[in-house]
Amino acid sequence: MIKNILKQSLRSLKKQKGYVFINIMGLSIGLACSLIITLFVIHQLSYDNYHEKKDRIFRLVLDGKIGEQEVLASYTASVIGPTMKNDFPEVESFCRMNTFGETIVKNEDNIFKYQGLCRG
């Protein structure tokens, strides 16, 4: 039976080369896209898995309008962290991340310079 199916498939391949090529290319492109999407989703879901309390970590984003321009960004004003900790008892701690250049931290006479600082 398998021998007959292979014979029929080879005959079809010889008669309709373009049609078979389109079907095989469509199948391979679909499988490749599915694999890439699956790998992307697995990678996105793997963030923060090493934290013990990963279900309690949140990221605050800016979603609003400034003038006529809509803004969706991952940065907010620097006072948001301390304000949320003071006003909302659910907020246990906060961390401000700075990836834009150098951050200078002063403590009395001591001056520290950091690249990509996370503080809170």
Biopython code that builds the backbone (N, CA, C, O; Angstrom):
import numpy as np
from Bio.PDB.StructureBuilder import StructureBuilder

atoms = [
    (1, "MET", "N", (0.824, -1.195, 0.000)),
    (1, "MET", "CA", (0.000, 0.000, 0.000)),
    (1, "MET", "C", (0.869, 1.261, 0.000)),
    (1, "MET", "O", (0.589, 2.212, -0.730)),
    (2, "ILE", "N", (1.921, 1.266, 0.818)),
    (2, "ILE", "CA", (2.810, 2.421, 0.855)),
    (2, "ILE", "C", (3.495, 2.578, -0.495)),
    (2, "ILE", "O", (3.743, 3.697, -0.945)),
    (3, "LYS", "N", (3.799, 1.460, -1.137)),
    (3, "LYS", "CA", (4.446, 1.499, -2.448)),
    (3, "LYS", "C", (3.546, 2.202, -3.473)),
    (3, "LYS", "O", (4.020, 2.993, -4.288)),
    (4, "ASN", "N", (2.251, 1.904, -3.422)),
    (4, "ASN", "CA", (1.299, 2.550, -4.337)),
    (4, "ASN", "C", (1.164, 4.047, -4.061)),
    (4, "ASN", "O", (1.050, 4.846, -4.990)),
    (5, "ILE", "N", (1.177, 4.420, -2.789)),
    (5, "ILE", "CA", (1.076, 5.840, -2.425)),
    (5, "ILE", "C", (2.301, 6.590, -2.928)),
    (5, "ILE", "O", (2.177, 7.691, -3.462)),
    (6, "LEU", "N", (3.497, 5.995, -2.760)),
    (6, "LEU", "CA", (4.721, 6.631, -3.255)),
    (6, "LEU", "C", (4.704, 6.766, -4.776)),
    (6, "LEU", "O", (5.128, 7.788, -5.316)),
    (7, "LYS", "N", (4.211, 5.727, -5.473)),
    (7, "LYS", "CA", (4.122, 5.794, -6.941)),
    (7, "LYS", "C", (3.214, 6.944, -7.366)),
    (7, "LYS", "O", (3.549, 7.734, -8.248)),
    (8, "GLN", "N", (2.049, 7.014, -6.709)),
    (8, "GLN", "CA", (1.085, 8.060, -7.046)),
    (8, "GLN", "C", (1.670, 9.447, -6.756)),
    (8, "GLN", "O", (1.464, 10.386, -7.525)),
    (9, "SER", "N", (2.395, 9.566, -5.648)),
    (9, "SER", "CA", (3.002, 10.855, -5.300)),
    (9, "SER", "C", (4.060, 11.258, -6.318)),
    (9, "SER", "O", (4.128, 12.424, -6.705)),
    (10, "LEU", "N", (4.882, 10.316, -6.756)),
    (10, "LEU", "CA", (5.906, 10.621, -7.755)),
    (10, "LEU", "C", (5.274, 11.005, -9.095)),
    (10, "LEU", "O", (5.770, 11.911, -9.766)),
    (11, "ARG", "N", (4.205, 10.342, -9.492)),
    (11, "ARG", "CA", (3.501, 10.702, -10.732)),
    (11, "ARG", "C", (2.935, 12.116, -10.635)),
    (11, "ARG", "O", (3.032, 12.907, -11.574)),
    (12, "SER", "N", (2.344, 12.414, -9.481)),
    (12, "SER", "CA", (1.785, 13.747, -9.274)),
    (12, "SER", "C", (2.898, 14.799, -9.298)),
    (12, "SER", "O", (2.714, 15.890, -9.837)),
    (13, "LEU", "N", (4.048, 14.468, -8.714)),
    (13, "LEU", "CA", (5.183, 15.390, -8.698)),
    (13, "LEU", "C", (5.672, 15.674, -10.113)),
    (13, "LEU", "O", (6.011, 16.814, -10.430)),
    (14, "LYS", "N", (5.712, 14.655, -10.967)),
    (14, "LYS", "CA", (6.174, 14.835, -12.338)),
    (14, "LYS", "C", (5.183, 15.666, -13.160)),
    (14, "LYS", "O", (5.587, 16.483, -13.987)),
    (15, "LYS", "N", (3.888, 15.451, -12.926)),
    (15, "LYS", "CA", (2.881, 16.145, -13.723)),
    (15, "LYS", "C", (2.671, 17.590, -13.273)),
    (15, "LYS", "O", (2.491, 18.480, -14.104)),
    (16, "GLN", "N", (2.694, 17.823, -11.963)),
    (16, "GLN", "CA", (2.349, 19.148, -11.429)),
    (16, "GLN", "C", (3.486, 19.668, -10.539)),
    (16, "GLN", "O", (3.321, 19.808, -9.327)),
    (17, "LYS", "N", (4.608, 19.943, -11.139)),
    (17, "LYS", "CA", (5.786, 20.368, -10.374)),
    (17, "LYS", "C", (5.562, 21.689, -9.635)),
    (17, "LYS", "O", (5.938, 21.818, -8.470)),
    (18, "GLY", "N", (4.966, 22.647, -10.293)),
    (18, "GLY", "CA", (4.729, 23.949, -9.666)),
    (18, "GLY", "C", (3.795, 23.857, -8.472)),
    (18, "GLY", "O", (4.049, 24.470, -7.434)),
    (19, "TYR", "N", (2.727, 23.104, -8.610)),
    (19, "TYR", "CA", (1.746, 22.945, -7.543)),
    (19, "TYR", "C", (2.381, 22.262, -6.330)),
    (19, "TYR", "O", (2.171, 22.694, -5.197)),
    (20, "VAL", "N", (3.155, 21.198, -6.563)),
    (20, "VAL", "CA", (3.815, 20.482, -5.474)),
    (20, "VAL", "C", (4.847, 21.391, -4.806)),
    (20, "VAL", "O", (4.966, 21.394, -3.581)),
    (21, "PHE", "N", (5.594, 22.165, -5.603)),
    (21, "PHE", "CA", (6.596, 23.084, -5.048)),
    (21, "PHE", "C", (5.938, 24.124, -4.143)),
    (21, "PHE", "O", (6.443, 24.415, -3.059)),
    (22, "ILE", "N", (4.814, 24.682, -4.587)),
    (22, "ILE", "CA", (4.097, 25.679, -3.777)),
    (22, "ILE", "C", (3.612, 25.062, -2.467)),
    (22, "ILE", "O", (3.717, 25.689, -1.413)),
    (23, "ASN", "N", (3.081, 23.835, -2.524)),
    (23, "ASN", "CA", (2.599, 23.173, -1.307)),
    (23, "ASN", "C", (3.738, 22.888, -0.333)),
    (23, "ASN", "O", (3.600, 23.118, 0.869)),
    (24, "ILE", "N", (4.855, 22.391, -0.843)),
    (24, "ILE", "CA", (5.987, 22.075, 0.029)),
    (24, "ILE", "C", (6.582, 23.348, 0.623)),
    (24, "ILE", "O", (6.927, 23.370, 1.805)),
    (25, "MET", "N", (6.706, 24.399, -0.167)),
    (25, "MET", "CA", (7.233, 25.667, 0.355)),
    (25, "MET", "C", (6.295, 26.259, 1.408)),
    (25, "MET", "O", (6.748, 26.758, 2.438)),
    (26, "GLY", "N", (4.996, 26.201, 1.148)),
    (26, "GLY", "CA", (4.036, 26.713, 2.128)),
    (26, "GLY", "C", (4.103, 25.946, 3.437)),
    (26, "GLY", "O", (4.040, 26.537, 4.515)),
    (27, "LEU", "N", (4.230, 24.641, 3.341)),
    (27, "LEU", "CA", (4.333, 23.820, 4.550)),
    (27, "LEU", "C", (5.619, 24.130, 5.308)),
    (27, "LEU", "O", (5.595, 24.262, 6.532)),
    (28, "SER", "N", (6.737, 24.248, 4.601)),
    (28, "SER", "CA", (8.008, 24.512, 5.290)),
    (28, "SER", "C", (8.034, 25.919, 5.895)),
    (28, "SER", "O", (8.553, 26.099, 6.997)),
    (29, "ILE", "N", (7.490, 26.910, 5.202)),
    (29, "ILE", "CA", (7.430, 28.265, 5.768)),
    (29, "ILE", "C", (6.514, 28.289, 6.991)),
    (29, "ILE", "O", (6.837, 28.937, 7.987)),
    (30, "GLY", "N", (5.400, 27.608, 6.933)),
    (30, "GLY", "CA", (4.491, 27.540, 8.084)),
    (30, "GLY", "C", (5.130, 26.867, 9.285)),
    (30, "GLY", "O", (4.964, 27.332, 10.413)),
    (31, "LEU", "N", (5.859, 25.781, 9.063)),
    (31, "LEU", "CA", (6.536, 25.100, 10.166)),
    (31, "LEU", "C", (7.645, 25.978, 10.753)),
    (31, "LEU", "O", (7.812, 26.037, 11.971)),
    (32, "ALA", "N", (8.397, 26.655, 9.890)),
    (32, "ALA", "CA", (9.464, 27.529, 10.372)),
    (32, "ALA", "C", (8.898, 28.685, 11.197)),
    (32, "ALA", "O", (9.441, 29.010, 12.252)),
    (33, "CYS", "N", (7.819, 29.307, 10.731)),
    (33, "CYS", "CA", (7.189, 30.409, 11.480)),
    (33, "CYS", "C", (6.652, 29.920, 12.816)),
    (33, "CYS", "O", (6.803, 30.601, 13.830)),
    (34, "SER", "N", (6.027, 28.748, 12.830)),
    (34, "SER", "CA", (5.513, 28.191, 14.087)),
    (34, "SER", "C", (6.645, 27.937, 15.072)),
    (34, "SER", "O", (6.502, 28.202, 16.266)),
    (35, "LEU", "N", (7.760, 27.430, 14.583)),
    (35, "LEU", "CA", (8.909, 27.172, 15.444)),
    (35, "LEU", "C", (9.477, 28.477, 16.003)),
    (35, "LEU", "O", (9.803, 28.546, 17.188)),
    (36, "ILE", "N", (9.599, 29.495, 15.182)),
    (36, "ILE", "CA", (10.127, 30.782, 15.633)),
    (36, "ILE", "C", (9.196, 31.420, 16.665)),
    (36, "ILE", "O", (9.666, 31.946, 17.674)),
    (37, "ILE", "N", (7.898, 31.381, 16.427)),
    (37, "ILE", "CA", (6.935, 31.948, 17.382)),
    (37, "ILE", "C", (6.983, 31.189, 18.699)),
    (37, "ILE", "O", (6.936, 31.802, 19.766)),
    (38, "THR", "N", (7.075, 29.863, 18.641)),
    (38, "THR", "CA", (7.151, 29.054, 19.862)),
    (38, "THR", "C", (8.408, 29.391, 20.655)),
    (38, "THR", "O", (8.344, 29.548, 21.874)),
    (39, "LEU", "N", (9.544, 29.502, 19.982)),
    (39, "LEU", "CA", (10.789, 29.850, 20.677)),
    (39, "LEU", "C", (10.712, 31.246, 21.291)),
    (39, "LEU", "O", (11.220, 31.459, 22.391)),
    (40, "PHE", "N", (10.089, 32.192, 20.605)),
    (40, "PHE", "CA", (9.924, 33.544, 21.134)),
    (40, "PHE", "C", (9.064, 33.537, 22.393)),
    (40, "PHE", "O", (9.408, 34.186, 23.381)),
    (41, "VAL", "N", (7.951, 32.810, 22.364)),
    (41, "VAL", "CA", (7.054, 32.749, 23.526)),
    (41, "VAL", "C", (7.749, 32.075, 24.708)),
    (41, "VAL", "O", (7.626, 32.542, 25.840)),
    (42, "ILE", "N", (8.472, 30.992, 24.463)),
    (42, "ILE", "CA", (9.200, 30.319, 25.539)),
    (42, "ILE", "C", (10.234, 31.262, 26.149)),
    (42, "ILE", "O", (10.399, 31.299, 27.368)),
    (43, "HIS", "N", (10.927, 32.019, 25.310)),
    (43, "HIS", "CA", (11.923, 32.965, 25.812)),
    (43, "HIS", "C", (11.265, 34.066, 26.649)),
    (43, "HIS", "O", (11.787, 34.430, 27.703)),
    (44, "GLN", "N", (10.135, 34.595, 26.197)),
    (44, "GLN", "CA", (9.452, 35.660, 26.936)),
    (44, "GLN", "C", (8.935, 35.160, 28.287)),
    (44, "GLN", "O", (8.958, 35.902, 29.268)),
    (45, "LEU", "N", (8.473, 33.925, 28.344)),
    (45, "LEU", "CA", (7.945, 33.384, 29.589)),
    (45, "LEU", "C", (9.045, 32.968, 30.564)),
    (45, "LEU", "O", (8.755, 32.661, 31.720)),
    (46, "SER", "N", (10.280, 32.952, 30.126)),
    (46, "SER", "CA", (11.373, 32.514, 30.994)),
    (46, "SER", "C", (11.946, 33.645, 31.844)),
    (46, "SER", "O", (12.766, 33.378, 32.722)),
    (47, "TYR", "N", (11.545, 34.898, 31.616)),
    (47, "TYR", "CA", (12.067, 36.009, 32.412)),
    (47, "TYR", "C", (11.655, 35.863, 33.864)),
    (47, "TYR", "O", (10.555, 35.401, 34.165)),
    (48, "ASP", "N", (12.538, 36.257, 34.753)),
    (48, "ASP", "CA", (12.298, 36.303, 36.200)),
    (48, "ASP", "C", (11.963, 34.948, 36.811)),
    (48, "ASP", "O", (11.399, 34.908, 37.904)),
    (49, "ASN", "N", (12.280, 33.851, 36.162)),
    (49, "ASN", "CA", (12.009, 32.533, 36.743)),
    (49, "ASN", "C", (12.943, 32.217, 37.897)),
    (49, "ASN", "O", (12.646, 31.317, 38.683)),
    (50, "TYR", "N", (14.044, 32.910, 38.028)),
    (50, "TYR", "CA", (14.990, 32.625, 39.092)),
    (50, "TYR", "C", (14.606, 33.311, 40.403)),
    (50, "TYR", "O", (15.193, 33.012, 41.443)),
    (51, "HIS", "N", (13.631, 34.225, 40.375)),
    (51, "HIS", "CA", (13.198, 34.889, 41.596)),
    (51, "HIS", "C", (12.264, 33.984, 42.388)),
    (51, "HIS", "O", (11.430, 33.283, 41.815)),
    (52, "GLU", "N", (12.412, 34.004, 43.714)),
    (52, "GLU", "CA", (11.519, 33.215, 44.561)),
    (52, "GLU", "C", (10.084, 33.752, 44.500)),
    (52, "GLU", "O", (9.130, 32.974, 44.486)),
    (53, "LYS", "N", (9.935, 35.062, 44.463)),
    (53, "LYS", "CA", (8.605, 35.684, 44.478)),
    (53, "LYS", "C", (8.328, 36.360, 43.143)),
    (53, "LYS", "O", (7.949, 37.530, 43.095)),
    (54, "LYS", "N", (8.520, 35.617, 42.066)),
    (54, "LYS", "CA", (8.389, 36.188, 40.722)),
    (54, "LYS", "C", (6.971, 36.658, 40.405)),
    (54, "LYS", "O", (6.788, 37.518, 39.544)),
    (55, "ASP", "N", (5.964, 36.106, 41.089)),
    (55, "ASP", "CA", (4.588, 36.523, 40.830)),
    (55, "ASP", "C", (4.275, 37.885, 41.442)),
    (55, "ASP", "O", (3.196, 38.430, 41.210)),
    (56, "ARG", "N", (5.204, 38.443, 42.221)),
    (56, "ARG", "CA", (4.982, 39.730, 42.873)),
    (56, "ARG", "C", (5.849, 40.834, 42.273)),
    (56, "ARG", "O", (5.985, 41.901, 42.871)),
    (57, "ILE", "N", (6.434, 40.597, 41.107)),
    (57, "ILE", "CA", (7.265, 41.597, 40.447)),
    (57, "ILE", "C", (6.457, 42.244, 39.322)),
    (57, "ILE", "O", (5.865, 41.545, 38.499)),
    (58, "PHE", "N", (6.433, 43.560, 39.286)),
    (58, "PHE", "CA", (5.696, 44.286, 38.259)),
    (58, "PHE", "C", (6.584, 45.364, 37.658)),
    (58, "PHE", "O", (7.554, 45.811, 38.270)),
    (59, "ARG", "N", (6.233, 45.762, 36.463)),
    (59, "ARG", "CA", (6.955, 46.835, 35.776)),
    (59, "ARG", "C", (5.957, 47.943, 35.469)),
    (59, "ARG", "O", (4.881, 47.701, 34.921)),
    (60, "LEU", "N", (6.330, 49.132, 35.825)),
    (60, "LEU", "CA", (5.480, 50.300, 35.600)),
    (60, "LEU", "C", (5.869, 50.945, 34.280)),
    (60, "LEU", "O", (7.049, 51.196, 34.036)),
    (61, "VAL", "N", (4.894, 51.214, 33.431)),
    (61, "VAL", "CA", (5.172, 51.854, 32.144)),
    (61, "VAL", "C", (4.338, 53.123, 32.014)),
    (61, "VAL", "O", (3.316, 53.291, 32.679)),
    (62, "LEU", "N", (4.796, 53.994, 31.151)),
    (62, "LEU", "CA", (4.104, 55.245, 30.864)),
    (62, "LEU", "C", (3.245, 55.040, 29.627)),
    (62, "LEU", "O", (3.756, 54.718, 28.554)),
    (63, "ASP", "N", (1.949, 55.227, 29.777)),
    (63, "ASP", "CA", (1.011, 55.089, 28.667)),
    (63, "ASP", "C", (0.071, 56.289, 28.727)),
    (63, "ASP", "O", (-0.844, 56.324, 29.549)),
    (64, "GLY", "N", (0.296, 57.264, 27.863)),
    (64, "GLY", "CA", (-0.528, 58.459, 27.927)),
    (64, "GLY", "C", (-0.278, 59.377, 26.756)),
    (64, "GLY", "O", (0.287, 58.982, 25.736)),
    (65, "LYS", "N", (-0.712, 60.615, 26.923)),
    (65, "LYS", "CA", (-0.555, 61.623, 25.880)),
    (65, "LYS", "C", (0.232, 62.800, 26.429)),
    (65, "LYS", "O", (-0.023, 63.281, 27.532)),
    (66, "ILE", "N", (1.187, 63.248, 25.641)),
    (66, "ILE", "CA", (1.902, 64.484, 25.933)),
    (66, "ILE", "C", (1.618, 65.403, 24.757)),
    (66, "ILE", "O", (2.157, 65.214, 23.667)),
    (67, "GLY", "N", (0.775, 66.391, 24.981)),
    (67, "GLY", "CA", (0.309, 67.232, 23.878)),
    (67, "GLY", "C", (-0.607, 66.408, 22.989)),
    (67, "GLY", "O", (-1.601, 65.856, 23.462)),
    (68, "GLU", "N", (-0.289, 66.321, 21.732)),
    (68, "GLU", "CA", (-1.065, 65.523, 20.784)),
    (68, "GLU", "C", (-0.421, 64.167, 20.507)),
    (68, "GLU", "O", (-0.996, 63.344, 19.796)),
    (69, "GLN", "N", (0.752, 63.931, 21.055)),
    (69, "GLN", "CA", (1.493, 62.702, 20.778)),
    (69, "GLN", "C", (1.216, 61.649, 21.837)),
    (69, "GLN", "O", (1.331, 61.921, 23.032)),
    (70, "GLU", "N", (0.849, 60.441, 21.403)),
    (70, "GLU", "CA", (0.648, 59.334, 22.330)),
    (70, "GLU", "C", (1.992, 58.722, 22.678)),
    (70, "GLU", "O", (2.848, 58.534, 21.813)),
    (71, "VAL", "N", (2.168, 58.408, 23.977)),
    (71, "VAL", "CA", (3.442, 57.891, 24.456)),
    (71, "VAL", "C", (3.203, 56.540, 25.129)),
    (71, "VAL", "O", (2.328, 56.410, 25.985)),
    (72, "LEU", "N", (3.979, 55.547, 24.737)),
    (72, "LEU", "CA", (4.008, 54.249, 25.407)),
    (72, "LEU", "C", (5.481, 53.934, 25.617)),
    (72, "LEU", "O", (6.188, 53.576, 24.675)),
    (73, "ALA", "N", (5.941, 54.069, 26.861)),
    (73, "ALA", "CA", (7.366, 53.936, 27.132)),
    (73, "ALA", "C", (7.586, 53.188, 28.434)),
    (73, "ALA", "O", (6.683, 53.090, 29.265)),
    (74, "SER", "N", (8.785, 52.665, 28.607)),
    (74, "SER", "CA", (9.118, 51.907, 29.813)),
    (74, "SER", "C", (9.792, 52.786, 30.870)),
    (74, "SER", "O", (10.401, 52.260, 31.801)),
    (75, "TYR", "N", (9.697, 54.082, 30.747)),
    (75, "TYR", "CA", (10.288, 54.970, 31.739)),
    (75, "TYR", "C", (9.198, 55.865, 32.323)),
    (75, "TYR", "O", (8.198, 56.158, 31.667)),
    (76, "THR", "N", (9.407, 56.289, 33.556)),
    (76, "THR", "CA", (8.472, 57.175, 34.248)),
    (76, "THR", "C", (9.285, 58.226, 34.994)),
    (76, "THR", "O", (10.515, 58.210, 34.958)),
    (77, "ALA", "N", (8.600, 59.126, 35.662)),
    (77, "ALA", "CA", (9.274, 60.143, 36.456)),
    (77, "ALA", "C", (9.949, 59.476, 37.660)),
    (77, "ALA", "O", (9.486, 58.444, 38.146)),
    (78, "SER", "N", (11.031, 60.065, 38.129)),
    (78, "SER", "CA", (11.810, 59.439, 39.201)),
    (78, "SER", "C", (11.091, 59.427, 40.543)),
    (78, "SER", "O", (11.466, 58.660, 41.429)),
    (79, "VAL", "N", (10.068, 60.258, 40.713)),
    (79, "VAL", "CA", (9.358, 60.297, 41.995)),
    (79, "VAL", "C", (8.268, 59.227, 42.099)),
    (79, "VAL", "O", (7.677, 59.058, 43.165)),
    (80, "ILE", "N", (7.998, 58.516, 41.029)),
    (80, "ILE", "CA", (6.923, 57.515, 41.046)),
    (80, "ILE", "C", (7.202, 56.408, 42.057)),
    (80, "ILE", "O", (6.296, 56.010, 42.790)),
    (81, "GLY", "N", (8.434, 55.903, 42.115)),
    (81, "GLY", "CA", (8.767, 54.809, 43.038)),
    (81, "GLY", "C", (8.510, 55.157, 44.486)),
    (81, "GLY", "O", (7.733, 54.468, 45.146)),
    (82, "PRO", "N", (9.147, 56.224, 45.016)),
    (82, "PRO", "CA", (8.897, 56.581, 46.415)),
    (82, "PRO", "C", (7.443, 56.958, 46.695)),
    (82, "PRO", "O", (6.920, 56.649, 47.766)),
    (83, "THR", "N", (6.794, 57.615, 45.751)),
    (83, "THR", "CA", (5.393, 58.001, 45.943)),
    (83, "THR", "C", (4.494, 56.774, 46.033)),
    (83, "THR", "O", (3.617, 56.702, 46.893)),
    (84, "MET", "N", (4.712, 55.815, 45.149)),
    (84, "MET", "CA", (3.877, 54.603, 45.195)),
    (84, "MET", "C", (4.125, 53.806, 46.475)),
    (84, "MET", "O", (3.194, 53.231, 47.037)),
    (85, "LYS", "N", (5.368, 53.770, 46.934)),
    (85, "LYS", "CA", (5.660, 53.043, 48.177)),
    (85, "LYS", "C", (4.990, 53.710, 49.372)),
    (85, "LYS", "O", (4.525, 53.022, 50.280)),
    (86, "ASN", "N", (4.934, 55.047, 49.383)),
    (86, "ASN", "CA", (4.295, 55.769, 50.486)),
    (86, "ASN", "C", (2.775, 55.706, 50.420)),
    (86, "ASN", "O", (2.119, 55.612, 51.458)),
    (87, "ASP", "N", (2.200, 55.758, 49.214)),
    (87, "ASP", "CA", (0.744, 55.859, 49.069)),
    (87, "ASP", "C", (0.026, 54.521, 48.980)),
    (87, "ASP", "O", (-1.159, 54.446, 49.305)),
    (88, "PHE", "N", (0.695, 53.482, 48.558)),
    (88, "PHE", "CA", (0.062, 52.177, 48.374)),
    (88, "PHE", "C", (0.729, 51.141, 49.275)),
    (88, "PHE", "O", (1.915, 50.857, 49.105)),
    (89, "PRO", "N", (0.001, 50.577, 50.219)),
    (89, "PRO", "CA", (0.618, 49.588, 51.120)),
    (89, "PRO", "C", (0.994, 48.280, 50.403)),
    (89, "PRO", "O", (1.794, 47.503, 50.925)),
    (90, "GLU", "N", (0.434, 48.036, 49.234)),
    (90, "GLU", "CA", (0.767, 46.820, 48.492)),
    (90, "GLU", "C", (2.196, 46.850, 47.951)),
    (90, "GLU", "O", (2.798, 45.802, 47.720)),
    (91, "VAL", "N", (2.738, 48.054, 47.751)),
    (91, "VAL", "CA", (4.088, 48.193, 47.201)),
    (91, "VAL", "C", (5.091, 47.997, 48.330)),
    (91, "VAL", "O", (5.184, 48.817, 49.243)),
    (92, "GLU", "N", (5.844, 46.895, 48.257)),
    (92, "GLU", "CA", (6.825, 46.587, 49.297)),
    (92, "GLU", "C", (8.146, 47.307, 49.048)),
    (92, "GLU", "O", (8.774, 47.795, 49.987)),
    (93, "SER", "N", (8.565, 47.374, 47.802)),
    (93, "SER", "CA", (9.836, 47.975, 47.459)),
    (93, "SER", "C", (9.779, 48.414, 45.999)),
    (93, "SER", "O", (8.856, 48.050, 45.271)),
    (94, "PHE", "N", (10.749, 49.183, 45.582)),
    (94, "PHE", "CA", (10.795, 49.623, 44.187)),
    (94, "PHE", "C", (12.248, 49.674, 43.746)),
    (94, "PHE", "O", (13.169, 49.690, 44.563)),
    (95, "CYS", "N", (12.422, 49.698, 42.464)),
    (95, "CYS", "CA", (13.754, 49.772, 41.886)),
    (95, "CYS", "C", (13.682, 50.679, 40.676)),
    (95, "CYS", "O", (12.894, 50.438, 39.760)),
    (96, "ARG", "N", (14.494, 51.716, 40.664)),
    (96, "ARG", "CA", (14.562, 52.606, 39.501)),
    (96, "ARG", "C", (15.767, 52.197, 38.670)),
    (96, "ARG", "O", (16.876, 52.069, 39.190)),
    (97, "MET", "N", (15.551, 51.998, 37.413)),
    (97, "MET", "CA", (16.633, 51.578, 36.533)),
    (97, "MET", "C", (16.989, 52.709, 35.595)),
    (97, "MET", "O", (16.114, 53.371, 35.037)),
    (98, "ASN", "N", (18.270, 52.922, 35.428)),
    (98, "ASN", "CA", (18.747, 53.968, 34.538)),
    (98, "ASN", "C", (19.684, 53.323, 33.538)),
    (98, "ASN", "O", (20.750, 52.831, 33.907)),
    (99, "THR", "N", (19.298, 53.324, 32.290)),
    (99, "THR", "CA", (20.161, 52.769, 31.257)),
    (99, "THR", "C", (20.683, 53.860, 30.331)),
    (99, "THR", "O", (21.391, 53.570, 29.367)),
    (100, "PHE", "N", (20.341, 55.105, 30.615)),
    (100, "PHE", "CA", (20.756, 56.214, 29.767)),
    (100, "PHE", "C", (22.002, 56.872, 30.345)),
    (100, "PHE", "O", (21.904, 57.853, 31.082)),
    (101, "GLY", "N", (23.153, 56.344, 30.020)),
    (101, "GLY", "CA", (24.402, 56.988, 30.416)),
    (101, "GLY", "C", (24.772, 56.751, 31.861)),
    (101, "GLY", "O", (24.415, 55.737, 32.460)),
    (102, "GLU", "N", (25.489, 57.701, 32.398)),
    (102, "GLU", "CA", (26.100, 57.576, 33.715)),
    (102, "GLU", "C", (25.206, 58.183, 34.793)),
    (102, "GLU", "O", (24.577, 59.220, 34.581)),
    (103, "THR", "N", (25.157, 57.522, 35.957)),
    (103, "THR", "CA", (24.403, 58.029, 37.095)),
    (103, "THR", "C", (25.386, 58.367, 38.210)),
    (103, "THR", "O", (26.278, 57.577, 38.520)),
    (104, "ILE", "N", (25.221, 59.535, 38.805)),
    (104, "ILE", "CA", (26.101, 59.971, 39.890)),
    (104, "ILE", "C", (25.313, 59.916, 41.194)),
    (104, "ILE", "O", (24.230, 60.491, 41.305)),
    (105, "VAL", "N", (25.871, 59.217, 42.175)),
    (105, "VAL", "CA", (25.263, 59.096, 43.494)),
    (105, "VAL", "C", (26.208, 59.746, 44.492)),
    (105, "VAL", "O", (27.394, 59.420, 44.548)),
    (106, "LYS", "N", (25.654, 60.692, 45.299)),
    (106, "LYS", "CA", (26.466, 61.394, 46.300)),
    (106, "LYS", "C", (25.988, 61.020, 47.692)),
    (106, "LYS", "O", (24.788, 61.009, 47.966)),
    (107, "ASN", "N", (26.932, 60.716, 48.563)),
    (107, "ASN", "CA", (26.649, 60.458, 49.971)),
    (107, "ASN", "C", (27.675, 61.231, 50.781)),
    (107, "ASN", "O", (28.822, 60.805, 50.910)),
    (108, "GLU", "N", (27.264, 62.365, 51.324)),
    (108, "GLU", "CA", (28.153, 63.294, 52.013)),
    (108, "GLU", "C", (29.294, 63.692, 51.065)),
    (108, "GLU", "O", (29.044, 64.345, 50.052)),
    (109, "ASP", "N", (30.525, 63.316, 51.373)),
    (109, "ASP", "CA", (31.650, 63.685, 50.513)),
    (109, "ASP", "C", (31.987, 62.613, 49.486)),
    (109, "ASP", "O", (32.829, 62.834, 48.616)),
    (110, "ASN", "N", (31.352, 61.472, 49.575)),
    (110, "ASN", "CA", (31.633, 60.368, 48.652)),
    (110, "ASN", "C", (30.800, 60.510, 47.386)),
    (110, "ASN", "O", (29.594, 60.751, 47.447)),
    (111, "ILE", "N", (31.448, 60.358, 46.249)),
    (111, "ILE", "CA", (30.763, 60.434, 44.955)),
    (111, "ILE", "C", (31.015, 59.128, 44.212)),
    (111, "ILE", "O", (32.158, 58.698, 44.061)),
    (112, "PHE", "N", (29.923, 58.494, 43.747)),
    (112, "PHE", "CA", (30.023, 57.240, 43.012)),
    (112, "PHE", "C", (29.402, 57.430, 41.632)),
    (112, "PHE", "O", (28.374, 58.093, 41.489)),
    (113, "LYS", "N", (30.025, 56.852, 40.634)),
    (113, "LYS", "CA", (29.503, 56.903, 39.266)),
    (113, "LYS", "C", (29.180, 55.494, 38.812)),
    (113, "LYS", "O", (29.995, 54.582, 38.951)),
    (114, "TYR", "N", (27.973, 55.321, 38.261)),
    (114, "TYR", "CA", (27.506, 53.997, 37.847)),
    (114, "TYR", "C", (27.010, 54.040, 36.402)),
    (114, "TYR", "O", (26.483, 55.056, 35.948)),
    (115, "GLN", "N", (27.177, 52.961, 35.705)),
    (115, "GLN", "CA", (26.563, 52.754, 34.388)),
    (115, "GLN", "C", (25.419, 51.771, 34.573)),
    (115, "GLN", "O", (25.616, 50.728, 35.197)),
    (116, "GLY", "N", (24.242, 52.060, 34.060)),
    (116, "GLY", "CA", (23.096, 51.147, 34.140)),
    (116, "GLY", "C", (22.717, 50.821, 35.565)),
    (116, "GLY", "O", (22.698, 49.651, 35.949)),
    (117, "LEU", "N", (22.421, 51.818, 36.344)),
    (117, "LEU", "CA", (22.179, 51.666, 37.780)),
    (117, "LEU", "C", (20.753, 51.209, 38.072)),
    (117, "LEU", "O", (19.801, 51.655, 37.430)),
    (118, "CYS", "N", (20.623, 50.331, 39.031)),
    (118, "CYS", "CA", (19.325, 49.935, 39.575)),
    (118, "CYS", "C", (19.357, 50.253, 41.050)),
    (118, "CYS", "O", (20.171, 49.689, 41.782)),
    (119, "ARG", "N", (18.499, 51.137, 41.503)),
    (119, "ARG", "CA", (18.506, 51.541, 42.904)),
    (119, "ARG", "C", (17.071, 51.624, 43.422)),
    (119, "ARG", "O", (16.134, 51.721, 42.630)),
    (120, "GLY", "N", (16.896, 51.587, 44.718)),
    (120, "GLY", "CA", (15.560, 51.719, 45.236)),
    (120, "GLY", "C", (15.454, 51.673, 46.693)),
    (120, "GLY", "O", (14.354, 51.777, 47.236)),
]
sb = StructureBuilder()
sb.init_structure("model")
sb.init_model(0)
sb.init_chain("A")
sb.init_seg("    ")
for serial, (resi, resn, name, xyz) in enumerate(atoms, 1):
    if name == "N":
        sb.init_residue(resn, " ", resi, " ")
    sb.init_atom(name, np.array(xyz, "f"), 0.0, 1.0, " ", f" {name:<3s}", serial, name[0])
structure = sb.get_structure()
